[in-house]
Amino acid sequence: MLRYMAVGTRRFGLYPMYVHQRDNWEFFAVLRGKCGALFTEAEQPSLQQHHLWVFPPEIPHGWRGEGVGRCKIAVFHFGKVPPLLEKTIRERGYLVCALVPNQVRRLEEIHTELRASYGSVTEKSLMFFEKALLELSLIALSETLFTPDQNGVDYALEKVLDCLAWYSDHMAEQPKLDQIAQAVSVSVRHLRRLFWHVRREGPQTAFTRLRLERAMGLLSLSNLKLDAIARQCGFSSSSDFCRVFRIHHHMAPDAWRKKHLPTYEEPPATRK
């Protein structure tokens, strides 16, 4: 679910973005000019132009630019990313790739296409957000080489993706694990093995994350009440939703809703 996005010009040479940990996965692209990621305040990063970085939530980082020069950036924050991208990044820490001209243009177009949905969220908006996430993920993985298995297809990953997609479409119905396994033509026992192989977690843990992810999207981008969010996200009641949310995020949903996400605005100019 899209949590934050922005396209604009920044002067990270004059106003560096301080190193801090995000709440979400960050796609950060420099479209014009130069900037670089830094991991300590004293660091002098390698400055890049036409690059895309993807960071998981737990990696603190900031941004620094070139002197007084301006750079145009595009930023997208998501609560989750596709399993293949997550797996690749977990192995490396974070991901960075060079952008070709048509990818630079496409990133700007994605922001334009999402603007209306981001400003006024409907159920259809969620589909636009998922489409944008997949496209951003494919761009991020464009330089990553993958070796196919003996059958030419990663069977475990394919089944897990099918399962997550099916559950995402049916979570409001609160399906049981045997229904989910039947929907993707595997046994419950085999489904558990597949999830552990691909994600190192059980299917119920992954489903809870999906429910909370959708709930956080609705909390941050809609005015729906907790009862309505609980129903849409497969919780038995608003109290059940609040209980699970507190366990995972250590705060109530309403408190999370009021929390400000990090911004990329420059500080106001001081008068001399």
Sine and cosine of phi, psi and omega as CSV:
sin_phi,cos_phi,sin_psi,cos_psi,sin_omega,cos_omega
0.00,0.00,0.73,-0.69,0.03,-1.00
-0.93,0.36,0.78,-0.62,0.00,-1.00
-0.95,-0.33,-0.49,0.87,-0.08,-1.00
-0.33,-0.94,0.57,-0.82,0.15,-0.99
-0.45,-0.90,0.45,-0.89,0.02,-1.00
-0.31,-0.95,0.57,-0.82,0.19,-0.98
-0.76,-0.65,0.75,-0.66,-0.01,-1.00
-0.04,-1.00,0.03,-1.00,-0.01,-1.00
-0.98,-0.18,0.73,-0.69,0.01,-1.00
-0.76,-0.65,0.39,-0.92,0.07,-1.00
-0.87,-0.50,0.98,0.20,-0.06,-1.00
-0.95,0.32,-0.26,0.97,0.10,-0.99
-0.94,0.35,-0.63,0.78,0.03,-1.00
-1.00,0.07,-0.59,0.81,-0.07,-1.00
-0.79,-0.62,0.98,0.21,-0.01,-1.00
-0.88,0.48,0.53,-0.85,0.14,-0.99
-0.99,0.13,0.88,-0.47,-0.09,-1.00
-0.90,0.44,0.45,-0.90,-0.01,-1.00
-0.95,0.31,0.85,-0.53,0.06,-1.00
-0.39,-0.92,0.29,-0.96,-0.02,-1.00
-1.00,0.00,0.69,-0.72,0.03,-1.00
-1.00,0.01,0.25,-0.97,0.10,-1.00
-1.00,0.02,-0.20,0.98,-0.16,-0.99
-0.68,-0.73,0.14,-0.99,0.17,-0.99
-0.95,0.31,0.70,-0.72,-0.07,-1.00
-0.89,-0.45,0.82,-0.57,0.23,-0.97
-0.98,-0.19,0.87,-0.49,-0.06,-1.00
-0.78,-0.62,0.88,-0.48,-0.04,-1.00
-0.86,-0.51,0.69,-0.72,0.17,-0.99
-0.99,-0.17,0.89,-0.46,-0.12,-0.99
-1.00,-0.07,-0.57,0.82,0.09,-1.00
-0.58,-0.81,0.47,-0.88,-0.08,-1.00
0.98,0.20,-0.26,-0.96,-0.06,-1.00
-0.71,-0.70,0.58,-0.82,0.21,-0.98
-0.36,-0.93,0.16,-0.99,-0.02,-1.00
-0.52,-0.85,0.42,-0.91,0.02,-1.00
-0.99,0.16,0.66,-0.75,0.10,-0.99
-0.82,-0.58,0.49,-0.87,-0.08,-1.00
-0.89,-0.46,-0.17,0.98,0.16,-0.99
-0.69,-0.73,0.47,-0.88,-0.06,-1.00
-0.89,0.45,-0.48,0.88,-0.06,-1.00
-1.00,0.05,-0.06,1.00,-0.11,-0.99
-0.95,0.30,0.54,-0.84,0.15,-0.99
-0.94,-0.35,0.99,-0.12,-0.13,-0.99
-0.97,0.25,0.32,-0.95,0.14,-0.99
-0.96,0.26,0.86,-0.51,-0.06,-1.00
-1.00,0.09,0.69,-0.72,-0.07,-1.00
-0.79,-0.62,0.46,-0.89,0.18,-0.98
-0.87,-0.50,0.49,-0.87,0.00,-1.00
0.81,0.59,0.82,0.57,0.03,-1.00
-0.75,-0.66,0.43,-0.90,0.07,-1.00
-0.83,-0.56,0.76,-0.65,0.09,-1.00
-0.92,-0.39,0.56,-0.83,0.14,-0.99
-0.78,-0.62,0.83,-0.56,-0.03,-1.00
-0.87,-0.50,0.67,-0.74,0.15,-0.99
-0.97,0.25,0.27,-0.96,-0.08,-1.00
-0.87,0.49,-0.51,0.86,-0.16,-0.99
-1.00,0.10,-0.01,1.00,-0.02,-1.00
-0.99,-0.14,0.97,-0.25,0.05,-1.00
-0.91,0.41,0.68,-0.73,0.02,-1.00
-0.34,-0.94,0.29,-0.96,0.07,-1.00
-0.65,-0.76,-0.22,-0.98,-0.07,-1.00
-0.65,-0.76,0.64,-0.77,0.03,-1.00
-0.72,-0.70,0.56,-0.83,-0.06,-1.00
-0.89,-0.46,-0.29,-0.96,-0.13,-0.99
-0.94,-0.33,0.96,-0.28,0.08,-1.00
0.78,0.62,-0.77,-0.64,0.02,-1.00
-1.00,-0.08,0.05,1.00,-0.05,-1.00
-0.91,0.42,0.50,-0.87,0.03,-1.00
-0.99,-0.14,0.50,-0.87,0.13,-0.99
-0.73,-0.69,0.58,-0.82,0.06,-1.00
-0.99,-0.14,0.78,-0.63,-0.07,-1.00
-0.83,-0.56,0.38,-0.92,0.17,-0.99
-0.79,-0.61,0.77,-0.64,-0.08,-1.00
-0.79,-0.62,0.73,-0.68,0.07,-1.00
-0.72,-0.70,0.78,-0.62,0.07,-1.00
-0.93,-0.37,0.75,-0.66,0.05,-1.00
-0.79,-0.61,0.51,-0.86,0.04,-1.00
-0.96,0.27,-0.40,0.92,0.02,-1.00
-0.54,-0.84,0.23,-0.97,0.09,-1.00
-0.73,-0.68,0.29,-0.96,0.03,-1.00
-0.85,0.52,0.52,-0.86,-0.06,-1.00
-0.81,0.58,-0.63,0.78,-0.02,-1.00
-0.90,0.43,-0.67,0.74,0.04,-1.00
-0.92,0.40,-0.68,0.74,0.02,-1.00
-0.87,0.49,-0.71,0.71,0.00,-1.00
-0.87,0.48,-0.69,0.72,0.00,-1.00
-0.89,0.46,-0.68,0.73,-0.05,-1.00
-0.95,0.30,-0.61,0.80,0.02,-1.00
-0.88,0.48,-0.52,0.85,0.01,-1.00
-0.96,0.26,-0.41,0.91,-0.11,-0.99
-0.92,-0.39,-0.32,0.95,-0.09,-1.00
0.98,-0.20,-0.81,0.59,0.10,-0.99
-0.39,-0.92,0.11,-0.99,-0.08,-1.00
-0.78,-0.63,0.65,-0.76,0.07,-1.00
-0.65,-0.76,0.65,-0.76,0.03,-1.00
-0.56,-0.83,0.46,-0.89,0.07,-1.00
-0.98,0.21,0.52,-0.85,0.00,-1.00
-0.94,-0.34,0.71,-0.70,0.12,-0.99
-1.00,0.04,0.29,-0.96,-0.11,-0.99
-0.80,0.60,-0.67,0.74,-0.03,-1.00
-0.93,0.37,-0.47,0.88,0.07,-1.00
-0.95,0.31,-0.61,0.79,0.08,-1.00
-0.86,0.51,-0.74,0.68,0.01,-1.00
-0.89,0.46,-0.64,0.77,-0.05,-1.00
-0.92,0.40,-0.59,0.80,0.03,-1.00
-0.88,0.47,-0.65,0.76,0.06,-1.00
-0.92,0.40,-0.61,0.79,0.02,-1.00
-0.92,0.40,-0.62,0.78,0.01,-1.00
-0.87,0.49,-0.69,0.72,0.03,-1.00
-0.87,0.50,-0.70,0.72,0.00,-1.00
-0.89,0.45,-0.68,0.74,-0.03,-1.00
-0.92,0.40,-0.52,0.85,-0.05,-1.00
-1.00,0.06,-0.19,0.98,-0.16,-0.99
-0.85,0.53,-0.72,0.69,-0.03,-1.00
-0.91,0.40,-0.69,0.72,-0.01,-1.00
-0.92,0.39,-0.58,0.82,-0.01,-1.00
-0.93,0.37,-0.58,0.82,-0.03,-1.00
-0.98,0.18,-0.44,0.90,-0.03,-1.00
-0.57,-0.82,0.99,-0.13,-0.17,-0.99
-0.99,0.13,0.75,-0.67,0.15,-0.99
-0.81,-0.59,0.04,-1.00,0.06,-1.00
-0.88,0.47,-0.55,0.83,0.02,-1.00
-0.92,0.38,-0.51,0.86,0.02,-1.00
-0.84,0.55,-0.61,0.79,-0.03,-1.00
-0.87,0.49,-0.56,0.83,0.03,-1.00
-0.93,0.36,-0.64,0.77,0.05,-1.00
-0.90,0.44,-0.64,0.76,0.01,-1.00
-0.90,0.44,-0.68,0.73,0.00,-1.00
-0.91,0.41,-0.64,0.77,0.04,-1.00
-0.88,0.47,-0.71,0.71,0.01,-1.00
-0.90,0.44,-0.65,0.76,0.01,-1.00
-0.88,0.47,-0.68,0.73,0.02,-1.00
-0.89,0.45,-0.67,0.74,-0.02,-1.00
-0.92,0.39,-0.67,0.74,0.06,-1.00
-0.89,0.47,-0.63,0.78,0.00,-1.00
-0.91,0.41,-0.65,0.76,0.03,-1.00
-0.91,0.42,-0.62,0.78,0.07,-1.00
-0.89,0.45,-0.70,0.72,-0.03,-1.00
-0.89,0.46,-0.54,0.84,-0.04,-1.00
-1.00,-0.06,0.10,0.99,-0.12,-0.99
-0.89,0.45,-0.43,0.90,0.01,-1.00
-0.99,-0.17,0.01,1.00,-0.05,-1.00
-1.00,-0.04,0.78,-0.62,0.00,-1.00
-1.00,-0.06,0.69,-0.72,0.03,-1.00
-0.84,-0.54,0.67,-0.74,0.02,-1.00
-0.99,-0.13,0.86,-0.51,-0.01,-1.00
-0.93,0.37,0.43,-0.90,0.07,-1.00
-0.98,0.21,-0.08,-1.00,-0.10,-0.99
-0.89,0.46,-0.47,0.88,0.00,-1.00
-1.00,-0.01,-0.01,1.00,-0.02,-1.00
0.99,0.14,-0.06,1.00,-0.02,-1.00
-0.64,-0.77,0.68,-0.73,0.09,-1.00
-0.98,0.19,1.00,-0.09,-0.11,-0.99
-0.86,0.51,-0.72,0.70,-0.06,-1.00
-0.88,0.47,-0.73,0.68,-0.01,-1.00
-0.89,0.45,-0.66,0.75,-0.01,-1.00
-0.88,0.48,-0.70,0.72,-0.01,-1.00
-0.91,0.41,-0.66,0.75,0.01,-1.00
-0.90,0.43,-0.68,0.73,0.04,-1.00
-0.89,0.46,-0.67,0.74,0.05,-1.00
-0.87,0.49,-0.67,0.74,-0.02,-1.00
-0.90,0.43,-0.73,0.69,0.00,-1.00
-0.90,0.43,-0.62,0.78,0.02,-1.00
-0.91,0.42,-0.69,0.73,0.01,-1.00
-0.90,0.44,-0.70,0.71,-0.01,-1.00
-0.90,0.44,-0.63,0.77,0.01,-1.00
-0.85,0.52,-0.60,0.80,0.00,-1.00
-0.97,0.24,-0.38,0.93,-0.13,-0.99
-0.86,-0.51,0.18,0.98,-0.12,-0.99
-0.88,0.47,-0.53,0.85,0.00,-1.00
-0.89,0.46,-0.38,0.93,0.01,-1.00
-0.99,0.12,-0.10,1.00,-0.02,-1.00
0.79,0.61,0.83,0.56,-0.04,-1.00
-0.93,0.38,0.51,-0.86,0.07,-1.00
-0.99,0.16,0.29,-0.96,-0.08,-1.00
-0.89,0.46,-0.59,0.81,0.01,-1.00
-0.93,0.37,-0.53,0.85,0.08,-1.00
-0.91,0.41,-0.66,0.75,-0.02,-1.00
-0.91,0.41,-0.71,0.70,0.01,-1.00
-0.88,0.47,-0.67,0.75,0.01,-1.00
-0.89,0.45,-0.59,0.81,-0.02,-1.00
-0.90,0.44,-0.48,0.88,0.00,-1.00
-0.95,-0.32,0.22,0.97,0.15,-0.99
0.90,0.45,0.69,0.73,0.12,-0.99
-0.68,-0.73,0.24,-0.97,0.08,-1.00
-0.99,0.16,0.32,-0.95,0.03,-1.00
-0.87,0.49,-0.68,0.74,0.00,-1.00
-0.88,0.47,-0.68,0.73,-0.01,-1.00
-0.93,0.36,-0.58,0.82,0.03,-1.00
-0.88,0.47,-0.66,0.75,0.03,-1.00
-0.89,0.45,-0.66,0.75,0.01,-1.00
-0.89,0.45,-0.66,0.75,-0.01,-1.00
-0.89,0.46,-0.70,0.72,0.00,-1.00
-0.90,0.44,-0.64,0.77,0.00,-1.00
-0.92,0.38,-0.62,0.78,0.01,-1.00
-0.90,0.43,-0.66,0.75,-0.10,-0.99
-1.00,0.05,-0.66,0.76,-0.18,-0.98
-0.87,-0.49,-0.09,1.00,-0.06,-1.00
0.83,0.56,0.64,0.77,0.07,-1.00
-0.39,-0.92,0.33,-0.94,0.03,-1.00
-0.98,0.20,0.31,-0.95,-0.01,-1.00
-0.89,0.46,-0.61,0.79,-0.02,-1.00
-0.90,0.44,-0.60,0.80,0.07,-1.00
-0.89,0.46,-0.68,0.73,0.03,-1.00
-0.91,0.41,-0.63,0.78,0.00,-1.00
-0.92,0.39,-0.63,0.77,0.05,-1.00
-0.88,0.48,-0.65,0.76,0.03,-1.00
-0.89,0.45,-0.65,0.76,0.04,-1.00
-0.89,0.46,-0.69,0.73,0.00,-1.00
-0.89,0.45,-0.70,0.72,0.01,-1.00
-0.93,0.38,-0.58,0.81,0.01,-1.00
-0.89,0.45,-0.72,0.69,0.03,-1.00
-0.90,0.43,-0.63,0.77,0.01,-1.00
-0.88,0.47,-0.67,0.74,0.00,-1.00
-0.92,0.40,-0.57,0.82,0.07,-1.00
-0.89,0.45,-0.69,0.72,0.01,-1.00
-0.93,0.36,-0.57,0.82,0.06,-1.00
-0.90,0.43,-0.69,0.73,-0.12,-0.99
-0.99,0.10,-0.38,0.93,-0.13,-0.99
-0.82,-0.57,0.27,0.96,0.05,-1.00
-0.50,-0.86,0.20,-0.98,0.04,-1.00
-0.97,-0.25,0.31,0.95,-0.02,-1.00
-0.88,0.48,0.58,-0.82,0.06,-1.00
-0.98,0.22,0.28,-0.96,-0.09,-1.00
-0.88,0.48,-0.59,0.81,0.01,-1.00
-0.87,0.49,-0.70,0.72,-0.02,-1.00
-0.93,0.38,-0.64,0.77,0.02,-1.00
-0.91,0.42,-0.67,0.74,0.01,-1.00
-0.86,0.51,-0.69,0.72,-0.01,-1.00
-0.90,0.44,-0.71,0.70,-0.04,-1.00
-0.91,0.41,-0.45,0.89,-0.11,-0.99
-0.97,-0.24,0.21,0.98,0.15,-0.99
0.99,0.14,0.32,0.95,0.09,-1.00
-1.00,-0.05,0.52,-0.85,-0.08,-1.00
-0.95,0.31,-0.42,0.91,0.00,-1.00
-0.29,-0.96,0.17,-0.98,0.05,-1.00
-0.92,0.39,-0.55,0.84,0.03,-1.00
-0.93,0.38,-0.62,0.79,0.08,-1.00
-0.90,0.44,-0.69,0.73,0.05,-1.00
-0.86,0.51,-0.74,0.67,-0.02,-1.00
-0.89,0.45,-0.62,0.78,0.00,-1.00
-0.89,0.46,-0.76,0.65,-0.02,-1.00
-0.91,0.41,-0.65,0.76,-0.01,-1.00
-0.88,0.48,-0.69,0.72,0.01,-1.00
-0.89,0.46,-0.63,0.78,0.00,-1.00
-0.86,0.50,-0.66,0.75,-0.10,-1.00
-1.00,0.03,-0.49,0.87,-0.12,-0.99
-0.85,-0.52,0.00,1.00,0.13,-0.99
0.85,0.52,0.50,0.86,0.10,-1.00
-0.32,-0.95,0.30,-0.95,0.03,-1.00
-0.96,0.27,0.43,-0.90,0.02,-1.00
-0.83,0.55,-0.64,0.76,0.00,-1.00
-0.90,0.44,-0.62,0.79,0.04,-1.00
-0.92,0.40,-0.65,0.76,0.04,-1.00
-0.89,0.46,-0.62,0.79,-0.03,-1.00
-0.87,0.50,-0.54,0.84,-0.05,-1.00
-1.00,0.07,-0.15,0.99,-0.08,-1.00
-0.95,0.31,0.70,-0.72,0.00,-1.00
-1.00,0.07,0.73,-0.68,0.11,-0.99
-0.99,0.13,0.42,-0.91,0.00,-1.00
-0.88,0.47,0.62,-0.79,0.02,-1.00
-0.92,-0.38,0.12,-0.99,-0.05,-1.00
-0.85,-0.53,0.45,0.89,-0.02,-1.00
-0.98,0.19,0.59,-0.81,0.10,-0.99
-0.97,0.24,0.52,-0.85,0.06,-1.00
-0.91,0.42,0.48,-0.88,0.01,-1.00
-0.90,0.44,0.57,-0.82,-0.01,-1.00
-0.91,0.41,0.67,-0.74,0.03,-1.00
-1.00,0.06,0.64,-0.77,0.02,-1.00
-0.98,0.17,0.66,-0.75,0.02,-1.00
-0.99,-0.16,0.00,0.00,0.00,0.00
